[in-house]
């Protein structure tokens, strides 16, 4: 049985206006993760994600690279307790 976990991921750099949230959405769905992603007024992108810990690690690897027009300067991850709060993955505004 794989461990279920939750992570708050904040990505900084050129990550708004480059399709970053939809990149997160596609990858999270492909990995079977649930949660949401949204732009922050600071220019960062916040992702709150739940699922298998190994799949969250895979998502983090992808977010550190980002879509082709993004430039990722920093990726902060805070691990939390799994809450089973989300039914799917969505982009929030």
Steps between C-alpha positions, in 0.01 A plus 500: 500500500648834398494789741239771443626850559431867440731778389484875458725599210590862421681561172673832437646646180336576165199280575198719427369562149695201360241222542654379826172422680375291208837323491447417871141387428602264216785346698303465825215327312745270321649401839159444661541786749228721647501861613531837331741755358467878486694819437603706802512881495874468575556359148544146630284194428358306795412132468326308778511130417403167655564143394768233497824646633703357210267666248531834683881468472456444123282813475759706692772387253284621211415831671871574553530502118159640401352550151722628216444876553536492878816568698494336844725681747388324818270217609408480869326189632331459836385145581179459697263236625263344243143629554314354199357848444477508117294299252704603193769746385403849389630841405373767739477872433 
